[in-house]
């Protein structure tokens, strides 16, 4: 699943879309009021670097 923290409500919200590959320790940034960018990360908890350099624009609910 993919979730985002809603600062207005103080709750985590499930996104309607999933990342195409599992990620840990990725970086996120607000792109607009209704979009967030998910960038990079590790493929697993052992720190394997993601070999597919995705920058994804996810629509917020």
GIWOTA-V86969 format. One record per helix or strand of 2 or more residues. SS is the DSSP state (~ for helix, > for strand). FROM is the first residue (numbers start at 1). TO is the last residue. If there is no record, write none. Layout:
ss/from/to
SS/FROM/TO
SS/FROM/TO
//
This chain:
ss/from/to
>/3/6
>/11/14
>/27/32
>/35/39
>/55/59
//
